[in-house]
Amino acid sequence: MNSIICIAGPTASGKTALAVELAKETNGEVISCDSMQIYRHMDIGTAKPTREEMQGIVHHMLDVAEPGEEFSVSRYCAMADPILQDILSRGKRAIIAGGTGLYMDSLIRGNDFAPFPSTGMRQKLERQADEAGMEAMLKLLGSIDPESAQRLHLADRKRILRALEVYYETGETITAHNARTQALPPRYTPLWLGLDFDPRQELYRRIDLRVGLMLEAGLEQELHRLLAMGIAPGSTALQAIGYKEFLSALEGRATLEEAADQVRQASRHYAKRQLTWFRRNKAIHWLLRRPGQTQEEILEQARQVLLNFDN
């Protein structure tokens, strides 16, 4: 029996429902792999599974951080890997489900994210960026690691400073670090399942439906509560799709309907990026839902792949 199943796919493709059904059938527990569902108090806008949707199945890596906190792939792996090990040690199946490809790939590969000692380098770089500007910091990175500098956008302050920090703390560029990590064999060898739709328009229809349901469930009120808690509008958490667009409406820069349209459009673009990421993984068995097919038929496809894999 393969003890790990990864369920990947774009937003609104039905990953949670499939994970729950497979967990029920295979004595499993679910590890969420969503970079926004890790935040407490952010339930509606992140489409976090409800207790009813969980159907009694244990879900991990939900509500593990406050919205004002910074979160990263390294922190995710540091928290999720012991949980994964514990599930396996109890003879159960671990079902990792979500749409954050970087988190999922890093967890499976077992990427090494050893924390740096508190040397003050990050704070020094932050002050330097405030004084010199990000254009100067990107130019500095270009002199050290041209490949990273070319790949990163000027507005991506966090990753630019992270790349500089890695170099100054280790003497190795982040490009070299990533190449070395990719060359190592993965720590785990899961069964990979991917969810998609044929035609793609059906996925977009589901995304539009989800946005409408979020509004009905009280997404606007949830955003008000987060702001009342003191969560800064510019925080990482509130830059998530579904929140930042409605911030514009609350600030009078858009109507609610315009904000909803922006969420729909941003979600479609995000789904395309997710599919581009996951399509690079040749180990994924894609489960395509075609017109007229039900959730049960998709589940049956997954059962057959799992049966062949276990045998």
Disulfide bonds with the S-S distance in Angstrom:
none
